[in-house]
């Protein structure tokens, strides 16, 4: 071997040890399913947020629960949050389904809790005199 080709075999590999966002940060395994909240049926009780606060948050505009981090809590803690939901609006789904579910939710027009839906014009009944 000549001297120049042996340099390639002596070079050290530099591994990028920075976080890419694709690995579970809490030391857990990648899940085969994702957790999703059907915000159209959520009543804003905050139980899931109280149980699994690293996974669920309460969305400020609509007052409903939302998943903000899939790997925030262990599977057992998230399952406990699912089990405490009084209206069964939290589901385990395939990761590939999340975008479609979000689009369906947006198409249905979820309204803020405790407020009437925004309508272009009020419907007034006719006065019977």
Secondary structure, DSSP 8 states (H G I E B T S, - for coil): --HHHHHHHH-------S--SSS-TTS----SSEEEE-TTT-----HHHHH-TTTEEE-TTT--EEE--TTSS-HHHHHHHHHH-TT--EEEE-GGGHHHHHHHHHHH----TTS----SS--------
